[in-house]
Structures are given as structure tokens and as C-alpha cells.
Amino acid sequence: MAVIEREMTTAEAADRLASWLPGHRVEILKGSILVTPPPDGPHQGTVFEAGYEIRRAGAKEAGLKVRPGIGLWLPTGPADYAIPDLSVVEADFEEALVEKNCYAPHVFRLVLEVTSTNWGTDVLAKTEVYAETRIPVYVVVDHRHDQVVVHTDPEGDKYRTVTAYKRGMSVPLPESVGISAELSADRLLDGDD
């Protein structure tokens, strides 16, 4: 009896990992699989508070939706995708479905990541990938440095403007998001405490 073997593609391996690790976030960035454990309570508190404040600032009225954990199809590789902690997308984003519950980048106005055990991924790798994907605004709630960093004006694999906000400061959302809002750096760093 002949046994036919073939190598598994990166996308197949990611799908298999996702099925083996329920609750974990499996992403493919530049052909590499990243697995992140389920978020803890403070992490989810930050995501909730950010989403709440953005909605309260008029996202719905501006034709935007706030969505935690939806997939972003990336043009950086044939099977690349990310799952940001929180996204602000155009109201008709569902029409931009690519595959695997991931949506085309042109409907994303802002993505937000909250650092945890994957600090380097959020601060380094995702910054490059989101810039290459031309996501207008990338916000990192950086617990390691106790600051919120807003990246704007993507060019190549970098953002031309990077602004850090410390505790006690307000974090203004850039006009390119489509709403006028100022978020509390403390509330983003602390979640709902």
C-alpha cells in the first residue's frame, strides 16, 4: 500500500492549530504563524472601554462600526491575516469579505492592539504589517512601557507619525478615523478599573 504524503501549507497548519487551541488567536504574518493565548480580563476591559468610547463619540452616526476580533486580510503574503483586538471599520465592511472571516483592508479605519505576552508582535511585527497594508491608524496600548502609542500616515513598512501618550493624557483619534474623539490614556491602560 502506497502512502502519499505532502507538506501542509501555512494556511492549513494555521487552521489545524486553531482547531486544536480553542480560544487562542491564530494569525499569519508574512508567512509565519502566530498563536496568542486567550485574553485576560484586564485586556478585554481595555478593548471594551475603547470600543465604548469610540461608539459614544459618534461612530455609528459617522457610518462606522466598532468590532472586536474581526479578521483583516493582509496583502503581505498569500495566506496572511491578522485579528486585531479592536477595529473601526466602514459600516458596509461585510461586503468586503475575502475569506476565513477576514475582510479587505480598505474598510479598516483604525486597528487597536493591547499588548500582553506578545509585546514584540504588537509593537514591531504588526506595526510593519499594518503600515504595509495601509491601515490609516494603528493604536497600541503598550503595557510594558505604560503608554498608548498612535501610529498614522503609513508609508512602506513604517508609519511616518508616531505619538506616545502617557498616563494623565488624552489620546486624540486622528481625523482619518472619521470621528472626533479623545480617549483617556489611563482608561485604555487600566481597562474598566
Disulfide bonds with the S-S distance in Angstrom:
none
